[in-house]
Amino acid sequence: QVHLVQSGAEVKKPGASVKLSCEASGYTFTTYYMHWVRQAPGQGLEWMGIMYLGDGSTIYAQKFQGRVTMTRDTSTSTVYMDLSSLISEDTAVYYCVRDGGSGGLDYWGQGTLVTVSS
Amino acid sequence: QSALTQPASVSGSPGQSITISCTGTSSDVGGYNYVSWYQQHPGKAPKLMIYEVSNRPSGVSNRFSGSKSGNTASLTISGLQAEDEADYYCSSYTSSPLVFGTGTKVTVL
């Protein structure tokens, strides 16, 4: 079965960067798209970007352009999301999510809490 | 890209039916048949309940159904049960290419 296992919680200072990982298993990695979605405490879901795992092409939400970079390692079926210039408002749970096709996000990682605090 | 608009809360008694709306524009909900719905219980990751407006993934109860008219999509929960109490989010493809709704808290009275 499909599993997405994310890296552990992070605590960062304002201005720092964070790199999260998401290891996929149970399906053919390169034939799907992967999204990153975040959720601030008590808030709704916010879409950050998408990567086609076949060729690594990406589209980022306008809000995060210039601060976010999504990469992948096909040898380990792992996706990475790097977010720079962190501010307190970036405190959130970050999810990697597989796109099952037609925008249906069918498998979610367990989430990684990133806390930005001085 | 602005978030899709959902009511903040909807409630119903066990056994009743409730409907959650998700309003967008012709650039998102109205322009694509790629609306999805997610259920999220506290402290858990969201779960896909509906995709492509009205399709249910395997394992999702047929008490959940989706539809769309113009720029508004809807999720109906029939035969409301205590376990349905959760937050619900819609999403739609756009040119951006994805946007979520503002979220709706469903309370079972």
gemmi code that builds the backbone of each chain (N, CA, C; Angstrom):
import gemmi

chains = {
    "A": [
        ("GLN", (0.836, -1.190, 0.000), (0.000, 0.000, 0.000), (0.881, 1.255, 0.000)),
        ("VAL", (0.260, 2.369, -0.370), (0.980, 3.630, -0.477), (1.255, 4.209, 0.905)),
        ("HIS", (2.493, 4.632, 1.101), (2.870, 5.317, 2.341), (3.707, 6.529, 1.994)),
        ("LEU", (3.454, 7.613, 2.707), (4.283, 8.807, 2.636), (4.754, 9.094, 4.047)),
        ("VAL", (6.061, 9.003, 4.271), (6.615, 9.192, 5.607), (7.472, 10.449, 5.626)),
        ("GLN", (7.078, 11.389, 6.451), (7.745, 12.686, 6.499), (8.768, 12.752, 7.631)),
        ("SER", (9.673, 13.684, 7.504), (10.708, 13.903, 8.507), (10.098, 14.530, 9.762)),
        ("GLY", (10.904, 14.577, 10.818), (10.413, 14.995, 12.120), (10.289, 16.500, 12.291)),
        ("ALA", (9.717, 16.850, 13.430), (9.442, 18.249, 13.740), (10.720, 19.079, 13.755)),
        ("GLU", (10.549, 20.355, 13.412), (11.669, 21.295, 13.336), (11.327, 22.558, 14.122)),
        ("VAL", (12.348, 23.125, 14.751), (12.229, 24.432, 15.389), (13.298, 25.324, 14.768)),
        ("LYS", (12.876, 26.432, 14.205), (13.793, 27.322, 13.509), (13.623, 28.758, 14.000)),
        ("LYS", (14.694, 29.518, 13.861), (14.641, 30.944, 14.190), (14.226, 31.732, 12.963)),
        ("PRO", (13.614, 32.878, 13.175), (13.251, 33.744, 12.036), (14.460, 34.022, 11.162)),
        ("GLY", (14.226, 33.955, 9.849), (15.291, 34.193, 8.892), (16.000, 32.945, 8.431)),
        ("ALA", (15.820, 31.858, 9.156), (16.468, 30.599, 8.805), (15.701, 29.903, 7.685)),
        ("SER", (16.248, 28.770, 7.247), (15.600, 27.917, 6.262), (15.308, 26.559, 6.873)),
        ("VAL", (14.364, 25.860, 6.270), (14.058, 24.505, 6.713), (13.909, 23.630, 5.474)),
        ("LYS", (14.392, 22.387, 5.568), (14.237, 21.444, 4.470), (13.550, 20.204, 5.009)),
        ("LEU", (12.378, 19.920, 4.472), (11.577, 18.788, 4.894), (11.678, 17.682, 3.858)),
        ("SER", (11.554, 16.443, 4.332), (11.587, 15.323, 3.408), (10.321, 14.493, 3.511)),
        ("CYS", (10.071, 13.719, 2.460), (8.866, 12.909, 2.352), (9.237, 11.679, 1.523)),
        ("GLU", (9.329, 10.525, 2.178), (9.707, 9.299, 1.481), (8.468, 8.517, 1.095)),
        ("ALA", (8.368, 8.211, -0.189), (7.199, 7.514, -0.718), (7.500, 6.042, -0.936)),
        ("SER", (6.481, 5.223, -0.769), (6.618, 3.799, -1.040), (5.274, 3.219, -1.436)),
        ("GLY", (5.313, 2.060, -2.074), (4.084, 1.357, -2.405), (3.508, 1.675, -3.764)),
        ("TYR", (4.200, 2.478, -4.562), (3.715, 2.786, -5.901), (4.893, 3.238, -6.755)),
        ("THR", (4.662, 3.380, -8.051), (5.712, 3.823, -8.962), (5.898, 5.327, -8.814)),
        ("PHE", (6.983, 5.685, -8.165), (7.228, 7.072, -7.717), (7.097, 8.088, -8.841)),
        ("THR", (7.738, 7.799, -9.973), (7.888, 8.827, -10.998), (6.664, 9.053, -11.864)),
        ("THR", (5.600, 8.319, -11.635), (4.422, 8.469, -12.498), (3.335, 9.344, -11.885)),
        ("TYR", (3.658, 9.998, -10.780), (2.676, 10.821, -10.092), (3.220, 12.227, -9.826)),
        ("TYR", (2.294, 13.094, -9.466), (2.624, 14.428, -8.983), (2.569, 14.412, -7.454)),
        ("MET", (3.339, 15.296, -6.842), (3.316, 15.464, -5.397), (3.106, 16.933, -5.065)),
        ("HIS", (2.194, 17.178, -4.122), (1.938, 18.532, -3.641), (2.543, 18.707, -2.251)),
        ("TRP", (2.752, 19.946, -1.884), (2.997, 20.324, -0.495), (1.886, 21.275, -0.070)),
        ("VAL", (1.313, 20.970, 1.086), (0.191, 21.720, 1.638), (0.533, 22.017, 3.094)),
        ("ARG", (0.215, 23.205, 3.570), (0.491, 23.493, 4.971), (-0.766, 23.947, 5.690)),
        ("GLN", (-0.708, 23.856, 7.007), (-1.848, 24.234, 7.843), (-1.337, 24.874, 9.121)),
        ("ALA", (-1.526, 26.171, 9.231), (-1.144, 26.887, 10.444), (-2.078, 26.484, 11.584)),
        ("PRO", (-1.650, 26.639, 12.811), (-2.460, 26.228, 13.961), (-3.858, 26.837, 13.937)),
        ("GLY", (-4.868, 25.983, 13.967), (-6.245, 26.446, 13.980), (-6.737, 27.033, 12.675)),
        ("GLN", (-5.951, 26.896, 11.620), (-6.309, 27.495, 10.333), (-6.606, 26.430, 9.281)),
        ("GLY", (-6.924, 26.882, 8.075), (-7.268, 25.978, 6.993), (-6.059, 25.488, 6.227)),
        ("LEU", (-6.348, 24.744, 5.170), (-5.299, 24.195, 4.320), (-4.840, 25.242, 3.310)),
        ("GLU", (-3.537, 25.262, 3.089), (-2.961, 26.221, 2.146), (-2.047, 25.472, 1.185)),
        ("TRP", (-2.336, 25.601, -0.108), (-1.544, 24.922, -1.130), (-0.264, 25.693, -1.397)),
        ("MET", (0.855, 24.959, -1.438), (2.153, 25.610, -1.619), (2.759, 25.376, -3.001)),
        ("GLY", (2.588, 24.173, -3.521), (3.206, 23.896, -4.803), (3.061, 22.444, -5.198)),
        ("ILE", (3.472, 22.163, -6.426), (3.351, 20.820, -6.980), (4.591, 20.486, -7.772)),
        ("MET", (4.971, 19.221, -7.755), (6.092, 18.741, -8.550), (5.667, 17.500, -9.318)),
        ("TYR", (6.036, 17.455, -10.587), (5.875, 16.221, -11.338), (7.107, 15.374, -11.069)),
        ("LEU", (6.913, 14.211, -10.496), (8.041, 13.404, -10.041), (8.783, 12.744, -11.205)),
        ("GLY", (8.202, 12.772, -12.383), (8.874, 12.184, -13.534), (10.074, 13.003, -13.988)),
        ("ASP", (9.876, 14.332, -14.078), (10.973, 15.160, -14.571), (11.381, 16.261, -13.601)),
        ("GLY", (10.718, 16.319, -12.438), (11.092, 17.304, -11.440), (10.560, 18.705, -11.683)),
        ("SER", (9.714, 18.861, -12.686), (9.174, 20.196, -12.961), (8.245, 20.622, -11.832)),
        ("THR", (8.212, 21.915, -11.585), (7.472, 22.427, -10.439), (6.614, 23.634, -10.805)),
        ("ILE", (5.565, 23.828, -10.029), (4.773, 25.050, -10.037), (4.559, 25.412, -8.580)),
        ("TYR", (4.877, 26.655, -8.246), (4.730, 27.122, -6.871), (3.603, 28.140, -6.781)),
        ("ALA", (2.941, 28.153, -5.624), (1.956, 29.196, -5.379), (2.661, 30.553, -5.390)),
        ("GLN", (2.005, 31.531, -5.933), (2.616, 32.861, -6.067), (3.123, 33.379, -4.719)),
        ("LYS", (2.388, 33.080, -3.667), (2.752, 33.556, -2.333), (4.140, 33.080, -1.897)),
        ("PHE", (4.557, 31.911, -2.382), (5.815, 31.307, -1.906), (6.942, 31.400, -2.932)),
        ("GLN", (6.645, 31.920, -4.105), (7.693, 32.000, -5.129), (8.869, 32.817, -4.630)),
        ("GLY", (10.043, 32.268, -4.847), (11.264, 32.910, -4.373), (11.712, 32.413, -3.015)),
        ("ARG", (10.811, 31.752, -2.283), (11.153, 31.238, -0.947), (11.095, 29.724, -0.857)),
        ("VAL", (10.425, 29.081, -1.809), (10.238, 27.633, -1.732), (10.928, 26.947, -2.897)),
        ("THR", (11.510, 25.791, -2.605), (12.129, 24.968, -3.636), (11.758, 23.513, -3.360)),
        ("MET", (11.199, 22.864, -4.356), (10.844, 21.443, -4.248), (11.773, 20.646, -5.145)),
        ("THR", (12.324, 19.581, -4.576), (13.218, 18.710, -5.320), (12.848, 17.263, -5.034)),
        ("ARG", (13.474, 16.353, -5.797), (13.223, 14.939, -5.511), (14.456, 14.126, -5.814)),
        ("ASP", (14.521, 12.955, -5.183), (15.595, 11.990, -5.409), (14.915, 10.695, -5.831)),
        ("THR", (14.963, 10.393, -7.092), (14.250, 9.217, -7.587), (14.894, 7.919, -7.101)),
        ("SER", (16.165, 7.959, -6.725), (16.823, 6.736, -6.266), (16.307, 6.291, -4.900)),
        ("THR", (15.780, 7.240, -4.135), (15.251, 6.918, -2.805), (13.759, 7.209, -2.700)),
        ("SER", (13.147, 7.600, -3.812), (11.706, 7.933, -3.830), (11.367, 8.952, -2.743)),
        ("THR", (12.194, 9.970, -2.667), (12.021, 10.993, -1.634), (11.844, 12.362, -2.268)),
        ("VAL", (10.904, 13.100, -1.731), (10.646, 14.467, -2.159), (11.082, 15.405, -1.038)),
        ("TYR", (11.612, 16.545, -1.411), (12.074, 17.536, -0.440), (11.393, 18.874, -0.694)),
        ("MET", (11.183, 19.605, 0.397), (10.642, 20.962, 0.284), (11.482, 21.875, 1.170)),
        ("ASP", (12.096, 22.866, 0.536), (12.961, 23.815, 1.210), (12.241, 25.155, 1.271)),
        ("LEU", (12.089, 25.700, 2.468), (11.445, 27.004, 2.642), (12.423, 27.927, 3.353)),
        ("SER", (12.695, 29.068, 2.748), (13.707, 29.971, 3.288), (13.079, 31.225, 3.888)),
        ("SER", (13.945, 32.044, 4.514), (13.523, 33.319, 5.102), (12.298, 33.153, 5.981)),
        ("LEU", (12.364, 32.218, 6.889), (11.211, 31.875, 7.709), (10.792, 33.034, 8.608)),
        ("ILE", (9.484, 33.182, 8.766), (8.905, 34.133, 9.702), (7.937, 33.377, 10.606)),
        ("SER", (7.485, 34.025, 11.652), (6.633, 33.336, 12.617), (5.362, 32.790, 11.971)),
        ("GLU", (4.886, 33.482, 10.954), (3.669, 33.032, 10.264), (3.867, 31.746, 9.467)),
        ("ASP", (5.103, 31.294, 9.338), (5.367, 30.012, 8.673), (5.208, 28.840, 9.634)),
        ("THR", (4.948, 29.117, 10.891), (4.676, 28.049, 11.850), (3.415, 27.305, 11.418)),
        ("ALA", (3.587, 26.014, 11.157), (2.482, 25.240, 10.585), (2.868, 23.768, 10.526)),
        ("VAL", (1.869, 22.946, 10.262), (2.109, 21.553, 9.889), (2.189, 21.506, 8.374)),
        ("TYR", (3.242, 20.899, 7.875), (3.473, 20.791, 6.443), (3.233, 19.343, 6.004)),
        ("TYR", (2.411, 19.192, 4.965), (2.074, 17.859, 4.459), (2.594, 17.687, 3.035)),
        ("CYS", (3.156, 16.517, 2.758), (3.340, 16.125, 1.372), (2.133, 15.266, 1.008)),
        ("VAL", (1.668, 15.410, -0.212), (0.420, 14.767, -0.606), (0.513, 14.304, -2.053)),
        ("ARG", (0.206, 13.050, -2.290), (0.204, 12.544, -3.661), (-1.060, 12.970, -4.384)),
        ("ASP", (-0.879, 13.370, -5.639), (-2.030, 13.673, -6.494), (-2.413, 12.397, -7.234)),
        ("GLY", (-3.608, 11.883, -6.929), (-4.057, 10.656, -7.560), (-4.573, 10.857, -8.975)),
        ("GLY", (-4.593, 12.120, -9.399), (-5.095, 12.430, -10.731), (-6.294, 13.353, -10.620)),
        ("SER", (-6.412, 14.293, -11.523), (-7.548, 15.210, -11.551), (-7.719, 15.996, -10.258)),
        ("GLY", (-6.622, 16.270, -9.589), (-6.688, 17.106, -8.397), (-7.131, 16.413, -7.142)),
        ("GLY", (-7.384, 15.115, -7.213), (-7.734, 14.388, -6.002), (-6.479, 13.988, -5.249)),
        ("LEU", (-6.264, 14.604, -4.092), (-5.061, 14.328, -3.304), (-5.345, 13.111, -2.437)),
        ("ASP", (-4.856, 11.949, -2.893), (-5.359, 10.713, -2.328), (-4.555, 10.140, -1.170)),
        ("TYR", (-3.267, 10.454, -1.077), (-2.472, 9.968, 0.053), (-1.695, 11.118, 0.659)),
        ("TRP", (-1.823, 11.241, 1.982), (-1.203, 12.327, 2.723), (-0.121, 11.766, 3.649)),
        ("GLY", (0.998, 12.490, 3.753), (1.966, 12.171, 4.777), (1.388, 12.494, 6.152)),
        ("GLN", (2.123, 12.131, 7.175), (1.624, 12.336, 8.543), (1.774, 13.783, 8.990)),
        ("GLY", (2.488, 14.567, 8.204), (2.671, 15.973, 8.545), (3.941, 16.208, 9.353)),
        ("THR", (4.535, 17.361, 9.150), (5.716, 17.791, 9.908), (5.442, 19.163, 10.489)),
        ("LEU", (5.544, 19.275, 11.796), (5.349, 20.565, 12.445), (6.640, 21.373, 12.375)),
        ("VAL", (6.521, 22.550, 11.812), (7.632, 23.497, 11.797), (7.250, 24.676, 12.677)),
        ("THR", (8.070, 24.943, 13.655), (7.837, 26.063, 14.565), (8.923, 27.105, 14.337)),
        ("VAL", (8.508, 28.317, 14.062), (9.447, 29.421, 13.863), (9.322, 30.357, 15.044)),
        ("SER", (10.393, 30.437, 15.810), (10.348, 31.238, 17.027), (11.749, 31.693, 17.400)),
        ("SER", (11.821, 32.922, 17.899), (13.117, 33.437, 18.340), (13.423, 32.983, 19.756)),
    ],
    "B": [
        ("GLN", (-4.413, 33.933, -6.027), (-5.589, 33.058, -6.091), (-6.295, 33.058, -4.740)),
        ("SER", (-7.533, 33.494, -4.693), (-8.278, 33.543, -3.446), (-8.851, 32.182, -3.105)),
        ("ALA", (-8.963, 31.930, -1.799), (-9.547, 30.681, -1.333), (-11.008, 30.595, -1.750)),
        ("LEU", (-11.463, 29.373, -1.971), (-12.869, 29.139, -2.257), (-13.669, 29.383, -0.982)),
        ("THR", (-14.910, 29.826, -1.122), (-15.711, 30.218, 0.033), (-16.607, 29.079, 0.511)),
        ("GLN", (-16.448, 28.736, 1.772), (-17.295, 27.734, 2.413), (-17.931, 28.359, 3.656)),
        ("PRO", (-19.090, 27.846, 4.081), (-19.645, 28.309, 5.353), (-18.738, 27.856, 6.491)),
        ("ALA", (-18.637, 28.692, 7.517), (-17.733, 28.372, 8.624), (-18.195, 27.135, 9.384)),
        ("SER", (-19.501, 26.968, 9.495), (-20.012, 25.841, 10.251), (-21.361, 25.380, 9.704)),
        ("VAL", (-21.597, 24.097, 9.845), (-22.870, 23.475, 9.506), (-23.139, 22.424, 10.577)),
        ("SER", (-24.368, 22.313, 10.984), (-24.695, 21.312, 12.000), (-25.958, 20.556, 11.630)),
        ("GLY", (-26.103, 19.395, 12.213), (-27.279, 18.572, 11.983), (-27.385, 17.493, 13.037)),
        ("SER", (-28.558, 16.930, 13.142), (-28.796, 15.849, 14.100), (-28.476, 14.513, 13.453)),
        ("PRO", (-28.195, 13.509, 14.251), (-27.940, 12.179, 13.689), (-29.090, 11.729, 12.800)),
        ("GLY", (-28.717, 11.182, 11.644), (-29.712, 10.703, 10.703), (-30.139, 11.730, 9.664)),
        ("GLN", (-29.915, 12.996, 9.961), (-30.274, 14.049, 9.007), (-29.264, 14.131, 7.875)),
        ("SER", (-29.610, 14.933, 6.864), (-28.685, 15.240, 5.774), (-28.258, 16.687, 5.882)),
        ("ILE", (-27.006, 16.935, 5.579), (-26.505, 18.307, 5.531), (-25.760, 18.507, 4.217)),
        ("THR", (-25.687, 19.764, 3.810), (-24.974, 20.101, 2.579), (-24.010, 21.253, 2.855)),
        ("ILE", (-22.787, 21.093, 2.380), (-21.758, 22.119, 2.505), (-21.486, 22.688, 1.119)),
        ("SER", (-21.511, 23.992, 1.013), (-21.259, 24.628, -0.280), (-19.806, 25.082, -0.394)),
        ("CYS", (-19.383, 25.243, -1.618), (-18.007, 25.657, -1.926), (-18.110, 26.554, -3.160)),
        ("THR", (-17.973, 27.852, -2.950), (-18.214, 28.804, -4.031), (-16.911, 29.399, -4.539)),
        ("GLY", (-16.746, 29.339, -5.830), (-15.565, 29.904, -6.478), (-15.957, 30.796, -7.623)),
        ("THR", (-15.201, 30.691, -8.696), (-15.447, 31.512, -9.884), (-15.373, 30.633, -11.128)),
        ("SER", (-15.551, 31.260, -12.261), (-15.443, 30.535, -13.519), (-14.006, 30.140, -13.829)),
        ("SER", (-13.059, 30.674, -13.047), (-11.641, 30.333, -13.236), (-11.223, 29.121, -12.427)),
        ("ASP", (-12.076, 28.676, -11.544), (-11.742, 27.488, -10.765), (-12.915, 26.506, -10.756)),
        ("VAL", (-13.789, 26.594, -9.762), (-14.879, 25.618, -9.656), (-15.698, 25.540, -10.936)),
        ("GLY", (-16.059, 26.692, -11.465), (-16.913, 26.711, -12.650), (-16.231, 26.294, -13.931)),
        ("GLY", (-14.912, 26.321, -13.934), (-14.187, 26.062, -15.165), (-13.614, 24.671, -15.302)),
        ("TYR", (-13.669, 23.916, -14.227), (-13.083, 22.570, -14.235), (-13.995, 21.599, -13.481)),
        ("ASN", (-14.041, 20.368, -13.943), (-14.753, 19.326, -13.192), (-13.774, 18.575, -12.305)),
        ("TYR", (-12.911, 19.335, -11.647), (-11.881, 18.757, -10.784), (-12.002, 19.336, -9.382)),
        ("VAL", (-13.184, 19.196, -8.810), (-13.425, 19.607, -7.435), (-13.297, 18.374, -6.541)),
        ("SER", (-12.593, 18.535, -5.444), (-12.418, 17.459, -4.476), (-12.866, 17.939, -3.103)),
        ("TRP", (-13.168, 16.957, -2.244), (-13.560, 17.252, -0.864), (-12.727, 16.395, 0.088)),
        ("TYR", (-12.360, 17.014, 1.239), (-11.528, 16.350, 2.233), (-12.169, 16.469, 3.606)),
        ("GLN", (-12.015, 15.409, 4.379), (-12.481, 15.377, 5.765), (-11.250, 15.382, 6.665)),
        ("GLN", (-11.273, 16.195, 7.704), (-10.148, 16.235, 8.627), (-10.635, 16.202, 10.073)),
        ("HIS", (-10.258, 15.150, 10.771), (-10.519, 15.084, 12.205), (-9.376, 15.753, 12.948)),
        ("PRO", (-9.637, 16.244, 14.160), (-8.616, 16.976, 14.911), (-7.328, 16.184, 15.067)),
        ("GLY", (-6.232, 16.840, 14.750), (-4.924, 16.220, 14.906), (-4.558, 15.199, 13.852)),
        ("LYS", (-5.401, 15.059, 12.849), (-5.159, 14.064, 11.797), (-4.945, 14.745, 10.457)),
        ("ALA", (-4.338, 13.993, 9.535), (-4.211, 14.488, 8.169), (-5.563, 14.409, 7.473)),
        ("PRO", (-5.799, 15.298, 6.526), (-7.041, 15.227, 5.766), (-7.168, 13.902, 5.013)),
        ("LYS", (-8.418, 13.558, 4.692), (-8.729, 12.340, 3.954), (-9.582, 12.703, 2.747)),
        ("LEU", (-9.225, 12.177, 1.582), (-9.982, 12.437, 0.360), (-11.329, 11.736, 0.431)),
        ("MET", (-12.418, 12.490, 0.227), (-13.760, 11.939, 0.293), (-14.446, 11.918, -1.068)),
        ("ILE", (-14.163, 12.932, -1.881), (-14.782, 13.071, -3.210), (-13.733, 13.648, -4.150)),
        ("TYR", (-13.675, 13.155, -5.367), (-12.815, 13.753, -6.387), (-13.598, 13.890, -7.689)),
        ("GLU", (-13.123, 14.733, -8.562), (-13.805, 15.005, -9.841), (-15.300, 15.256, -9.624)),
        ("VAL", (-15.586, 16.122, -8.699), (-16.928, 16.628, -8.358), (-17.775, 15.617, -7.597)),
        ("SER", (-17.843, 14.373, -8.103), (-18.847, 13.464, -7.547), (-18.369, 12.022, -7.380)),
        ("ASN", (-17.093, 11.768, -7.577), (-16.589, 10.401, -7.473), (-16.054, 10.112, -6.071)),
        ("ARG", (-16.402, 8.936, -5.560), (-15.925, 8.516, -4.234), (-14.770, 7.541, -4.375)),
        ("PRO", (-13.686, 7.783, -3.652), (-12.603, 6.770, -3.625), (-13.110, 5.492, -2.967)),
        ("SER", (-12.434, 4.411, -3.274), (-12.771, 3.144, -2.656), (-12.695, 3.262, -1.132)),
        ("GLY", (-13.720, 2.753, -0.470), (-13.724, 2.766, 0.991), (-14.473, 3.924, 1.617)),
        ("VAL", (-14.812, 4.924, 0.830), (-15.571, 6.054, 1.368), (-17.059, 5.722, 1.319)),
        ("SER", (-17.745, 5.979, 2.408), (-19.162, 5.648, 2.518), (-19.988, 6.350, 1.436)),
        ("ASN", (-21.006, 5.649, 0.953), (-21.901, 6.248, -0.052), (-22.854, 7.259, 0.571)),
        ("ARG", (-22.708, 7.520, 1.861), (-23.460, 8.607, 2.484), (-22.893, 9.971, 2.061)),
        ("PHE", (-21.715, 9.949, 1.491), (-21.074, 11.188, 1.022), (-21.263, 11.301, -0.486)),
        ("SER", (-21.780, 12.451, -0.919), (-21.970, 12.663, -2.348), (-21.629, 14.096, -2.704)),
        ("GLY", (-21.184, 14.295, -3.953), (-20.798, 15.617, -4.414), (-21.518, 15.997, -5.676)),
        ("SER", (-21.645, 17.305, -5.870), (-22.280, 17.826, -7.074), (-21.728, 19.213, -7.351)),
        ("LYS", (-22.110, 19.757, -8.507), (-21.672, 21.096, -8.876), (-22.708, 21.752, -9.768)),
        ("SER", (-22.899, 23.039, -9.531), (-23.762, 23.829, -10.399), (-23.106, 25.192, -10.579)),
        ("GLY", (-22.730, 25.488, -11.799), (-22.056, 26.754, -12.055), (-20.751, 26.872, -11.275)),
        ("ASN", (-20.622, 27.938, -10.512), (-19.399, 28.187, -9.758), (-19.452, 27.651, -8.332)),
        ("THR", (-20.478, 26.872, -8.011), (-20.629, 26.344, -6.662), (-20.689, 24.819, -6.661)),
        ("ALA", (-19.812, 24.230, -5.855), (-19.834, 22.786, -5.641), (-20.450, 22.516, -4.274)),
        ("SER", (-20.944, 21.312, -4.100), (-21.586, 20.951, -2.832), (-21.214, 19.542, -2.418)),
        ("LEU", (-21.100, 19.369, -1.121), (-20.904, 18.061, -0.514), (-22.109, 17.793, 0.374)),
        ("THR", (-22.771, 16.673, 0.143), (-23.907, 16.277, 0.960), (-23.540, 15.051, 1.776)),
        ("ILE", (-23.839, 15.115, 3.051), (-23.662, 13.962, 3.941), (-25.054, 13.520, 4.355)),
        ("SER", (-25.409, 12.311, 3.976), (-26.729, 11.769, 4.314), (-26.605, 10.858, 5.530)),
        ("GLY", (-27.703, 10.724, 6.273), (-27.673, 9.842, 7.440), (-26.546, 10.208, 8.391)),
        ("LEU", (-26.490, 11.462, 8.761), (-25.390, 12.001, 9.565), (-25.098, 11.121, 10.780)),
        ("GLN", (-23.809, 10.868, 11.001), (-23.381, 10.063, 12.135), (-22.381, 10.842, 12.977)),
        ("ALA", (-22.235, 10.428, 14.214), (-21.327, 11.118, 15.131), (-19.912, 11.194, 14.571)),
        ("GLU", (-19.488, 10.157, 13.874), (-18.126, 10.112, 13.334), (-17.909, 11.095, 12.185)),
        ("ASP", (-18.998, 11.678, 11.682), (-18.869, 12.651, 10.595), (-18.479, 14.032, 11.117)),
        ("GLU", (-18.500, 14.201, 12.440), (-18.108, 15.492, 13.004), (-16.625, 15.714, 12.741)),
        ("ALA", (-16.325, 16.759, 11.963), (-14.964, 17.019, 11.499), (-14.971, 18.330, 10.726)),
        ("ASP", (-13.789, 18.714, 10.275), (-13.663, 19.830, 9.349), (-13.650, 19.291, 7.924)),
        ("TYR", (-14.266, 20.041, 7.025), (-14.334, 19.633, 5.622), (-13.813, 20.763, 4.742)),
        ("TYR", (-12.999, 20.378, 3.767), (-12.410, 21.344, 2.841), (-12.690, 20.913, 1.408)),
        ("CYS", (-13.016, 21.881, 0.578), (-13.087, 21.606, -0.853), (-11.791, 22.091, -1.500)),
        ("SER", (-11.541, 21.621, -2.695), (-10.436, 22.144, -3.486), (-10.825, 22.093, -4.957)),
        ("SER", (-10.153, 22.904, -5.729), (-10.424, 22.920, -7.165), (-9.159, 23.200, -7.935)),
        ("TYR", (-9.062, 22.569, -9.098), (-8.019, 22.963, -10.019), (-8.312, 24.378, -10.493)),
        ("THR", (-7.233, 25.124, -10.745), (-7.326, 26.450, -11.334), (-6.131, 26.575, -12.276)),
        ("SER", (-5.897, 27.735, -12.740), (-4.694, 27.957, -13.553), (-3.459, 28.045, -12.680)),
        ("SER", (-3.628, 28.031, -11.346), (-2.535, 28.314, -10.392), (-1.632, 27.180, -9.958)),
        ("PRO", (-1.920, 25.894, -9.794), (-3.103, 25.224, -10.315), (-4.088, 24.649, -9.276)),
        ("LEU", (-3.891, 24.902, -7.984), (-4.821, 24.310, -7.032), (-5.179, 25.333, -5.962)),
        ("VAL", (-6.414, 25.324, -5.516), (-6.834, 26.194, -4.434), (-7.771, 25.426, -3.511)),
        ("PHE", (-7.668, 25.703, -2.212), (-8.536, 25.080, -1.219), (-9.647, 26.040, -0.803)),
        ("GLY", (-10.689, 25.462, -0.247), (-11.740, 26.246, 0.370), (-11.344, 26.676, 1.768)),
        ("THR", (-12.158, 27.528, 2.354), (-11.881, 28.094, 3.667), (-12.147, 27.118, 4.808)),
        ("GLY", (-12.870, 26.057, 4.524), (-13.129, 25.027, 5.516), (-14.452, 25.207, 6.228)),
        ("THR", (-15.087, 24.089, 6.555), (-16.376, 24.071, 7.255), (-16.309, 23.083, 8.403)),
        ("LYS", (-16.693, 23.543, 9.582), (-16.755, 22.646, 10.734), (-18.153, 22.053, 10.798)),
        ("VAL", (-18.225, 20.744, 10.726), (-19.501, 20.042, 10.829), (-19.673, 19.530, 12.255)),
        ("THR", (-20.795, 19.913, 12.837), (-21.125, 19.491, 14.198), (-22.351, 18.597, 14.168)),
        ("VAL", (-22.237, 17.457, 14.832), (-23.385, 16.554, 14.956), (-24.015, 16.814, 16.324)),
        ("LEU", (-25.238, 17.288, 16.292), (-25.912, 17.726, 17.527), (-26.299, 16.562, 18.421)),
    ],
}
model = gemmi.Model(1)
for chain_id, residues in chains.items():
    chain = gemmi.Chain(chain_id)
    for i, (resn, *xyz) in enumerate(residues, 1):
        res = gemmi.Residue()
        res.name, res.seqid = resn, gemmi.SeqId(i, " ")
        for name, pos in zip(("N", "CA", "C"), xyz):
            atom = gemmi.Atom()
            atom.name, atom.element = name, gemmi.Element(name[0])
            atom.pos, atom.b_iso = gemmi.Position(*pos), 0.0
            res.add_atom(atom)
        chain.add_residue(res)
    model.add_chain(chain)
structure = gemmi.Structure()
structure.add_model(model)
structure.setup_entities()
